C-alpha cells in the first residue's frame, strides 16, 4: 500500500507553533539576564534580578497586554571626598584633568597654604594701604572710619579668596584655636602660620613700593611712620592695658566666628559667613581700636613689622614702647582661646542633644 503523503499542518497550528517558539526564545533571554522571580497579577507580569547588594533597578517594557521588566545597569559606587582637591574613585580629580597647567599644585596641603598666603595678602594689603593713605595724606585722604571699614572689607574679600580652599583663617590665632578645640588638623598648623606671616610680609612690601615717594617726603629718616605697617600703642597706654585690649578684642572676634559657625544656633550660610566675620572685625575696631590699633592677628602684625626692620626703620620696631612687639603676638593667641572657651562653655555645650 503506497505511503500516504504528509499533510501540512493547518495555518492556525503553524501560528501557534511560531508563538511557542517566540515564547521559548523570550524565556531564554529572561533566564540569561538572571530573572529570579516572576509574578502575575491582573494580566501584568514583573521580574526583578537580585544581586549581592539587593534589588537592582529594573526597566519596564510594554508588550501588548503584558508588562515585562528587564534589569538595567546600576552605576558603580563613587567615593568623593568632601575636602577640596582630594580623590574620586582613588584618583585625584584635579590631576586626572590632562588640561591642567604645568604649574598646577598637586599637594592639597600646599594648595591650602597658597590660599592662606593670598587671603592674608589681600587682608593686609588693603588694610595697611588704608592706613598709609590716611597717615601720609595728612587726614585729607581718609579718616578713622574709612580705615576700620577697609580692614573689615579686606577681611571679607580675603575669606572669599581663600575660604573654599583653606577655610580662610588668615590669622594664626584662628588656626591655633581651631586646632586646640579639635576643629583643625594639628599637622597643618605650622604651614598655615608660615603662609599667613609670609602673605602679610609681602603685602607690606607692596604698600611700601606704592607709597615710597610719600615716605621719602614725610619720613625720610624712617623714624615716625612704622605704625602704618604694624600696631603700636598710644603713649599713655601701659603695656598691661594694651595686652588686655588685644586679649578682649581677639576673644570677641573668635567667639563671633564660633557663633556664626555653630550649626545648632543661628549659623550664617556659606555666602554670608565672610560678611558676618568682617562686620565683627569692623565693630571691634570702632569700639576698641584707640589703645593699640587692634592687631588681633599675630601674622598681620609680625609680618609687616619684620619688613619694617629690613626696610630702614631698624631695631626700634622691636624696642619701642618697652618692647611692645610681643603683645600683638601673645595677646591674640590668648584671646582666641579665651573667646572660644567662653562660647563653647556658655552656649555650645548646652545645646539639647540631637
ZIMO-V823512 format. One record per backbone hydrogen bond with DSSP energy under -1.0 kcal/mol. CO is the residue of the C=O (numbers start at 1). NH is the residue of the N-H. E is the energy in kcal/mol with one decimal. If there is no record, write none. Layout:
BEGIN
co={CO,CO}
nh={NH,NH}
e={E,E}
END
This chain:
BEGIN
co={10,11,12,13,14,15,16,17,18,19,20,21,22,23,24,25,26,27,28,29,30,31,39,41,44,46,48,49,51,54,57,59,61,63,66,68,70,79,83,86,87,88,91,92,94,97,101,107,108,109,110,111,112,113,114,115,116,117,118,119,120,121,122,123,124,125,126,127,128,129,130,131,132,133,134,135,137,143,144,145,146,147,148,149,150,151,152,153,154,155,156,157,158,159,162,162,171,172,173,174,175,176,177,178,179,185,186,188,189,190,191,192,193,194,195,196,197,198,199,200,201,202,203,204,205,206,207,211,212,213,214,215,219,225,226,226,234,238,239,240,241,242,243,244,245,246,247,248,249,250,251,252,253,254,255,256,257,259,260,262,269,272,273,274,275,276,277,278,279,280,281,282,283,284,289,291,297,298,299,301,302,303,304,305,306,307,308,314,315,315,316,319,320,324,326,327,329,330,331,332,333,334,335,336,337,338,339,340,341,342,343,343,344,347,348}
nh={14,15,16,17,18,19,20,21,22,23,24,25,26,27,28,29,30,31,32,33,35,34,46,44,41,39,36,56,54,51,72,70,68,66,63,61,59,89,86,93,81,91,88,96,97,100,104,111,112,113,114,115,116,117,118,119,120,121,122,123,124,125,126,127,128,129,130,131,132,133,134,135,136,137,139,138,140,147,148,149,150,151,152,153,154,155,156,157,158,159,160,161,162,163,165,166,175,176,177,178,179,180,181,183,182,188,189,192,193,194,195,196,197,198,199,200,201,202,203,204,205,206,207,208,209,210,211,215,216,217,218,219,222,228,229,230,237,242,243,244,245,246,247,248,249,250,251,252,253,254,255,256,257,258,259,260,261,262,268,265,273,276,277,278,279,280,281,282,283,284,285,286,287,288,293,234,301,302,303,305,306,307,308,309,310,311,313,317,318,319,320,323,324,327,330,331,333,334,335,336,337,338,339,340,341,342,343,344,345,346,347,348,349,350,351}
e={-2.0,-1.9,-1.9,-2.3,-2.4,-2.1,-2.4,-2.2,-2.6,-2.5,-2.4,-2.4,-2.6,-2.6,-1.9,-2.1,-2.6,-2.6,-2.1,-1.7,-1.6,-1.3,-1.7,-1.3,-2.3,-1.5,-1.8,-1.5,-1.5,-1.1,-1.7,-3.2,-2.7,-2.1,-2.6,-4.3,-3.6,-1.2,-1.5,-1.2,-1.5,-1.3,-3.5,-2.0,-1.1,-1.5,-1.8,-2.0,-1.7,-2.1,-2.4,-2.1,-2.4,-2.3,-2.5,-2.9,-2.4,-2.1,-2.4,-2.1,-2.6,-2.5,-2.1,-2.1,-2.8,-1.5,-2.0,-1.7,-2.6,-2.2,-1.9,-2.9,-2.5,-1.1,-2.0,-1.4,-1.6,-1.9,-2.0,-2.5,-2.3,-2.1,-2.0,-2.8,-2.7,-2.0,-2.1,-2.4,-2.3,-2.3,-1.8,-2.4,-1.6,-3.5,-1.6,-2.8,-2.1,-2.8,-2.0,-2.5,-2.0,-2.5,-1.8,-3.4,-1.6,-1.2,-1.5,-2.2,-2.5,-2.4,-2.4,-2.7,-2.3,-2.6,-2.3,-2.0,-2.3,-2.6,-1.9,-2.0,-1.8,-1.8,-2.4,-2.3,-2.2,-2.6,-2.2,-2.0,-1.9,-1.4,-2.7,-2.6,-1.3,-1.8,-1.4,-1.7,-1.8,-2.1,-2.7,-2.0,-2.2,-2.2,-2.4,-2.6,-2.5,-2.2,-2.2,-2.2,-2.0,-2.9,-2.4,-2.0,-1.9,-2.5,-2.1,-2.4,-1.1,-1.2,-2.8,-1.5,-2.0,-2.3,-2.3,-2.3,-2.3,-1.8,-2.2,-2.3,-2.5,-2.2,-2.3,-2.1,-1.7,-3.3,-1.1,-2.1,-1.3,-3.1,-1.8,-1.9,-2.7,-1.8,-2.4,-1.6,-1.4,-1.9,-2.1,-1.5,-1.9,-1.3,-2.3,-1.7,-2.4,-2.2,-2.8,-2.3,-1.1,-2.4,-3.0,-2.6,-1.6,-2.4,-2.8,-2.3,-2.6,-2.2,-2.1,-2.8,-2.6,-2.2,-2.4,-1.8,-2.7,-1.4,-1.5}
END
